[in-house]
């Protein structure tokens, strides 16, 4: 009897958005990293330091900046950090309205 070919699926790392708590592939989100006392946006996702992830939606950034991001990074955001993150948030597209979509968590 011939052996069955098994198709291996590549592992896709998952991360949780600190703004809305939705779990998505790591590459589809924006990483914020704390290295020492500095908070930076990490577009490559590979910088050393403690990281947290956010969608590229302003609503998630708003919620994240209200406290969830500082909790995830285990530090208090300084005024300079907030200015940097708000400037980045302003470059993001506006949120698209959700039209009668049921969200399933599973």
KARAKA-V738213 format. One record per helix or strand of 3 or more residues. SS is the DSSP state (alpha for helix, beta for strand). FROM is the first residue (numbers start at 0). TO is the last residue. If there is no record, write none. Layout:
ss:from:to
SS:FROM:TO
SS:FROM:TO
This chain:
ss:from:to
beta:13:16
beta:22:24
alpha:25:27
beta:29:34
beta:37:41
beta:49:53
alpha:57:72
alpha:78:89
